[in-house]
């Protein structure tokens, strides 16, 4: 027995009456080329369009048993329409797969079978990408629109540190219901670009497998394009900056840096103390570094790596010994380059020497060893392969 999956194409509309009949006619032809395993349906989400878009859809519903209409009582914008429409498609229409698609022919409906192929291959979220090889934007777009669109995507790719995704703001997408259910309550930005970026951002964090299909973006056939204004563009840039900033604050590397700074303070205080007590320079550096190591182990275990926290007295002692062994590298680095730096620039600049040695040599070494050896959140490439085998 063949398993049939229900696909619902969600199309938000506002004053799209002139596009409805030709769009539905085109989609019917596309559906003829879709494998039988997919039960294709269309859901129009209309924001109570004053031009009679809803009435045009109702007229078409008499001819099509796979066409549905959801009407918002007032205009809620693109993001709001998608949130309500996708929710309706999942809860009421029992969709197994949802498409996001514009009503104005800017999204090439002939790519729908390509999207389905990507889903069949294991993707959870498929993007129609204008900025990957094979994709494009209209040549007759104005220079300012091109700058905002292309520049905005480059900026987002750089800020999100994910060059594998070429088009963060595309509105042509296919997604599994679980992706939407996982991220919908986290989305607070409902404006055009902010909504699409935030949805993709949270989907990636939820572990969705993302794939892309080249999209040759077209100009709308009828009506006026609904482009975001300057205020909307600024809000989009601000959303990306704000999101990455709070990501940084909550990141493991940031916590590691804070703990490293605390270790620097401990190291510096005791370095001065031991030197004032008459310790030889090498021993002053050696003992103050060991105290910093103890500080770093404790704080990293209860904060930086709390999700893999080492517990129990026996495990803690064993790991602390292992921690000291791996930290021997840091100890050697500081015991050699610390005194050497002080000799070169003078004792009065020991804090600068300490900062340089820690930032340039010790922190990278420690971060590598902590992730690979102590808390084991990273795996070496050959160990990954052996695990798969």
PLY file of the C-alpha trace (Angstrom):
ply
format ascii 1.0
element vertex 389
property float x
property float y
property float z
element edge 388
property int vertex1
property int vertex2
end_header
0.00 0.00 0.00
1.38 3.37 -1.05
1.75 6.03 1.65
0.29 9.31 0.42
1.53 12.51 2.04
-0.64 15.61 2.13
0.99 18.79 0.84
-0.56 22.20 1.53
0.74 25.23 -0.34
0.07 28.25 1.88
-0.33 31.48 -0.12
-0.90 34.76 1.77
-2.85 37.39 -0.16
-3.78 41.03 0.09
-5.34 42.65 -2.98
-4.31 39.81 -5.31
-7.65 39.30 -7.10
-6.06 39.66 -10.54
-3.53 36.90 -9.82
-5.82 34.29 -8.24
-7.40 32.63 -11.29
-4.19 32.43 -13.42
-2.14 31.26 -10.39
-4.55 28.45 -9.55
-4.73 27.43 -13.20
-0.92 27.27 -13.37
-0.67 25.28 -10.13
-3.18 22.71 -11.41
-0.89 22.06 -14.39
2.16 21.77 -12.13
0.35 19.25 -9.92
-0.03 16.97 -12.94
3.76 16.48 -12.93
3.97 15.68 -9.21
4.40 11.99 -8.18
1.24 10.29 -6.91
2.65 9.95 -3.40
1.97 13.66 -2.88
-1.63 14.83 -2.35
-1.41 18.46 -3.47
-3.62 21.14 -1.86
-3.75 24.94 -1.77
-4.62 27.20 1.17
-5.18 30.89 0.47
-4.73 33.05 3.58
-6.41 36.36 2.81
-6.08 39.49 4.95
-9.67 40.60 4.16
-8.56 42.16 0.87
-10.80 45.10 -0.12
-10.41 44.20 -3.82
-12.44 41.00 -3.43
-9.60 38.47 -3.43
-11.54 36.28 -0.98
-14.60 36.22 -3.24
-12.45 35.22 -6.21
-11.05 32.31 -4.20
-14.54 31.19 -3.16
-15.59 31.14 -6.81
-12.58 28.93 -7.66
-13.35 26.62 -4.72
-16.52 25.52 -6.54
-14.27 24.08 -9.27
-11.48 22.69 -7.06
-11.88 20.29 -4.15
-8.27 20.80 -3.05
-8.55 24.57 -2.57
-9.17 26.13 0.84
-9.61 29.67 2.15
-8.65 31.10 5.54
-9.68 34.73 6.08
-8.12 37.03 8.65
-10.56 39.60 9.96
-7.93 42.32 9.62
-4.61 42.80 7.89
-1.88 41.10 9.94
1.01 41.13 7.48
3.04 38.41 5.81
4.55 36.79 8.90
1.28 36.78 10.79
-0.54 35.31 7.77
2.02 32.50 7.52
1.85 31.72 11.23
-1.94 31.43 11.12
-2.06 29.73 7.73
0.58 27.09 8.48
-1.01 26.42 11.86
-4.38 25.90 10.12
-2.79 23.64 7.50
-1.29 21.42 10.21
-4.17 21.35 12.70
-7.23 21.39 10.40
-5.95 20.06 7.08
-3.51 17.55 8.63
-0.65 18.56 6.31
2.48 16.38 6.12
4.35 19.08 4.24
3.77 22.83 3.87
4.92 25.26 1.20
5.29 29.02 1.61
4.65 30.75 -1.70
3.72 34.19 -3.04
0.59 34.81 -5.10
2.24 37.14 -7.61
4.19 34.66 -9.80
7.55 35.85 -8.48
8.14 32.32 -7.20
8.52 29.78 -10.00
5.77 27.23 -9.37
7.51 24.79 -11.74
10.15 24.25 -9.04
7.64 22.51 -6.76
8.68 19.00 -7.96
12.33 19.92 -7.26
11.41 20.93 -3.72
9.63 17.60 -3.22
12.73 15.74 -4.42
14.81 17.51 -1.76
12.24 16.57 0.89
12.32 12.96 -0.34
16.11 13.04 0.02
15.78 13.87 3.73
15.55 17.67 3.97
13.24 19.17 6.60
13.28 22.68 5.14
13.87 23.58 1.48
14.63 27.12 0.28
14.23 28.63 -3.16
17.54 30.49 -3.39
18.16 33.49 -5.63
21.81 33.79 -4.65
23.17 30.30 -5.23
24.56 29.08 -8.54
21.69 28.86 -11.02
19.51 31.40 -9.19
18.98 35.08 -10.06
17.07 38.30 -9.46
15.44 40.35 -12.26
17.97 42.35 -14.30
15.64 45.33 -14.37
15.50 45.70 -10.58
16.61 49.17 -9.50
20.13 49.52 -8.10
18.83 50.35 -4.60
16.61 47.26 -4.50
19.52 45.07 -5.59
21.81 46.61 -2.96
19.25 46.09 -0.19
18.44 42.52 -1.22
21.93 41.24 -2.07
23.68 43.30 0.59
21.17 42.24 3.22
21.73 38.58 2.43
25.52 38.91 2.46
25.32 40.73 5.79
23.07 38.02 7.24
25.28 35.18 5.95
28.34 36.79 7.54
26.60 37.54 10.84
25.02 34.09 11.09
28.39 32.45 10.30
26.72 30.03 7.89
27.86 30.42 4.26
26.10 27.18 3.33
22.77 29.04 3.24
22.72 31.46 0.30
19.31 33.14 0.67
18.10 33.96 4.18
15.18 36.17 3.08
13.59 33.99 0.42
9.84 33.51 0.82
9.62 30.36 -1.31
10.00 27.43 1.08
8.84 23.91 1.91
8.92 22.60 5.46
7.91 19.69 7.60
5.26 20.39 10.29
7.60 19.54 13.16
9.89 22.41 12.15
7.03 24.92 12.39
5.75 23.51 15.70
9.26 23.69 17.14
9.92 27.33 16.25
6.55 29.12 16.05
6.48 30.25 19.69
10.01 31.68 19.42
9.21 33.98 16.51
8.40 37.53 17.56
9.42 39.28 14.33
6.57 39.13 11.79
7.71 41.70 9.22
8.72 40.44 5.77
12.47 39.86 6.00
12.69 39.62 9.79
10.10 36.85 9.81
11.89 34.78 7.17
15.31 35.24 8.78
14.09 34.45 12.30
12.17 31.37 11.12
15.25 29.99 9.37
17.48 30.90 12.33
15.33 29.04 14.85
14.81 26.10 12.46
18.58 25.65 12.20
18.90 25.80 15.99
16.19 23.13 16.25
18.26 20.82 14.06
16.34 21.06 10.79
18.18 19.76 7.72
18.18 22.62 5.22
18.47 22.26 1.44
18.29 24.82 -1.38
16.95 24.90 -4.94
18.11 27.61 -7.41
15.35 30.19 -7.93
15.15 32.64 -10.80
13.09 35.33 -9.12
10.57 36.98 -11.44
8.70 40.27 -11.45
5.07 40.17 -10.40
2.50 39.87 -13.20
-0.25 42.03 -11.75
-0.56 44.61 -8.97
2.11 46.38 -6.95
5.08 44.81 -5.18
4.88 45.01 -1.40
8.44 46.00 -0.59
9.58 46.80 2.97
10.35 50.45 3.58
13.44 51.95 5.18
12.04 51.33 8.66
11.43 47.66 7.90
14.93 47.26 6.46
16.53 48.87 9.53
14.50 46.59 11.81
15.72 43.58 9.85
19.38 44.59 10.23
18.82 45.29 13.91
17.18 41.89 14.40
20.22 40.13 12.93
22.68 42.15 15.04
20.64 41.71 18.23
20.19 37.97 17.65
23.89 37.36 17.10
24.82 39.51 20.11
22.64 37.46 22.47
23.89 34.29 20.78
27.41 35.37 21.65
26.48 36.05 25.28
25.04 32.56 25.62
27.72 30.79 23.61
30.18 28.34 25.09
33.13 30.29 23.71
31.95 33.51 25.39
31.58 31.70 28.72
35.01 30.17 28.18
36.36 33.69 27.60
34.78 35.00 30.81
36.22 32.10 32.78
39.56 32.71 31.08
39.45 36.35 32.20
38.67 35.23 35.77
41.67 32.92 35.50
43.77 35.85 34.33
42.74 37.87 37.41
43.59 34.97 39.75
46.87 34.44 37.94
47.81 38.12 38.08
46.97 38.60 41.77
48.92 35.55 42.91
51.81 36.26 40.57
52.29 39.61 42.32
51.77 37.99 45.74
54.30 35.20 45.22
56.82 37.62 43.78
56.41 39.89 46.83
57.04 36.86 49.06
60.40 36.35 47.39
59.57 33.45 45.08
61.87 32.95 42.10
60.26 34.31 38.92
59.75 30.83 37.41
58.05 29.52 40.56
55.92 32.64 40.93
54.58 32.01 37.42
54.29 28.25 38.01
52.23 28.44 41.23
50.02 31.33 40.15
49.26 29.48 36.92
48.25 26.34 38.85
45.78 28.37 40.95
44.33 29.79 37.75
43.98 26.24 36.42
42.00 25.22 39.53
39.77 28.27 39.08
39.20 27.50 35.41
38.39 23.84 35.96
35.77 24.64 38.61
34.02 27.45 36.70
34.12 25.67 33.34
32.63 22.52 34.86
29.69 24.26 36.55
29.03 26.90 33.85
30.75 26.67 30.45
30.26 22.92 30.02
27.30 22.49 32.38
25.38 20.33 29.89
28.18 17.74 30.14
29.11 18.56 33.73
31.45 16.11 35.45
29.77 14.85 38.63
30.62 12.57 41.53
33.70 12.75 43.73
35.62 9.99 41.95
34.94 11.34 38.44
35.72 14.88 39.57
39.07 13.89 41.04
40.03 11.78 38.00
39.02 14.52 35.58
40.80 17.16 37.65
44.02 15.16 37.43
43.45 14.76 33.68
42.69 18.48 33.50
46.02 19.27 35.13
47.84 16.94 32.75
46.29 18.59 29.69
46.88 21.99 31.28
50.54 21.17 31.56
50.81 22.63 28.10
49.43 25.94 29.39
51.69 25.69 32.41
54.75 25.16 30.22
53.70 27.94 27.84
53.31 30.46 30.66
56.37 29.31 32.61
58.53 29.79 29.51
57.03 32.76 27.71
56.01 34.66 30.86
59.50 35.12 32.32
60.89 35.58 28.80
58.40 38.38 28.12
59.16 40.05 31.44
62.88 39.99 30.61
62.19 41.64 27.27
59.82 44.42 28.38
60.41 44.72 32.13
58.63 43.56 35.31
56.45 46.67 35.39
54.71 45.41 32.23
54.10 41.87 33.50
50.32 42.32 33.19
50.72 43.01 29.45
52.96 39.98 29.06
50.40 37.85 30.92
47.52 39.15 28.77
49.45 38.46 25.57
50.54 34.95 26.56
47.03 33.98 27.70
45.17 35.48 24.71
47.51 34.33 21.95
48.80 31.01 23.28
46.97 29.68 26.32
43.30 30.31 25.46
43.37 28.60 22.03
45.29 25.65 23.48
42.93 25.31 26.48
39.75 25.59 24.39
40.99 22.85 22.09
41.95 20.53 24.96
38.78 21.16 26.97
36.54 20.26 24.03
38.59 17.31 22.79
39.85 15.72 25.99
38.12 16.89 29.18
34.42 17.45 28.37
34.66 15.75 24.95
32.17 17.92 23.09
34.30 17.66 19.93
35.48 14.58 18.09
38.49 14.20 15.86
37.59 13.51 12.19
38.87 9.93 12.23
36.94 9.21 15.43
33.74 10.55 13.83
34.21 8.17 10.91
34.86 5.19 13.17
31.70 5.99 15.14
29.63 5.96 11.95
31.11 2.63 10.92
0 1
1 2
2 3
3 4
4 5
5 6
6 7
7 8
8 9
9 10
10 11
11 12
12 13
13 14
14 15
15 16
16 17
17 18
18 19
19 20
20 21
21 22
22 23
23 24
24 25
25 26
26 27
27 28
28 29
29 30
30 31
31 32
32 33
33 34
34 35
35 36
36 37
37 38
38 39
39 40
40 41
41 42
42 43
43 44
44 45
45 46
46 47
47 48
48 49
49 50
50 51
51 52
52 53
53 54
54 55
55 56
56 57
57 58
58 59
59 60
60 61
61 62
62 63
63 64
64 65
65 66
66 67
67 68
68 69
69 70
70 71
71 72
72 73
73 74
74 75
75 76
76 77
77 78
78 79
79 80
80 81
81 82
82 83
83 84
84 85
85 86
86 87
87 88
88 89
89 90
90 91
91 92
92 93
93 94
94 95
95 96
96 97
97 98
98 99
99 100
100 101
101 102
102 103
103 104
104 105
105 106
106 107
107 108
108 109
109 110
110 111
111 112
112 113
113 114
114 115
115 116
116 117
117 118
118 119
119 120
120 121
121 122
122 123
123 124
124 125
125 126
126 127
127 128
128 129
129 130
130 131
131 132
132 133
133 134
134 135
135 136
136 137
137 138
138 139
139 140
140 141
141 142
142 143
143 144
144 145
145 146
146 147
147 148
148 149
149 150
150 151
151 152
152 153
153 154
154 155
155 156
156 157
157 158
158 159
159 160
160 161
161 162
162 163
163 164
164 165
165 166
166 167
167 168
168 169
169 170
170 171
171 172
172 173
173 174
174 175
175 176
176 177
177 178
178 179
179 180
180 181
181 182
182 183
183 184
184 185
185 186
186 187
187 188
188 189
189 190
190 191
191 192
192 193
193 194
194 195
195 196
196 197
197 198
198 199
199 200
200 201
201 202
202 203
203 204
204 205
205 206
206 207
207 208
208 209
209 210
210 211
211 212
212 213
213 214
214 215
215 216
216 217
217 218
218 219
219 220
220 221
221 222
222 223
223 224
224 225
225 226
226 227
227 228
228 229
229 230
230 231
231 232
232 233
233 234
234 235
235 236
236 237
237 238
238 239
239 240
240 241
241 242
242 243
243 244
244 245
245 246
246 247
247 248
248 249
249 250
250 251
251 252
252 253
253 254
254 255
255 256
256 257
257 258
258 259
259 260
260 261
261 262
262 263
263 264
264 265
265 266
266 267
267 268
268 269
269 270
270 271
271 272
272 273
273 274
274 275
275 276
276 277
277 278
278 279
279 280
280 281
281 282
282 283
283 284
284 285
285 286
286 287
287 288
288 289
289 290
290 291
291 292
292 293
293 294
294 295
295 296
296 297
297 298
298 299
299 300
300 301
301 302
302 303
303 304
304 305
305 306
306 307
307 308
308 309
309 310
310 311
311 312
312 313
313 314
314 315
315 316
316 317
317 318
318 319
319 320
320 321
321 322
322 323
323 324
324 325
325 326
326 327
327 328
328 329
329 330
330 331
331 332
332 333
333 334
334 335
335 336
336 337
337 338
338 339
339 340
340 341
341 342
342 343
343 344
344 345
345 346
346 347
347 348
348 349
349 350
350 351
351 352
352 353
353 354
354 355
355 356
356 357
357 358
358 359
359 360
360 361
361 362
362 363
363 364
364 365
365 366
366 367
367 368
368 369
369 370
370 371
371 372
372 373
373 374
374 375
375 376
376 377
377 378
378 379
379 380
380 381
381 382
382 383
383 384
384 385
385 386
386 387
387 388
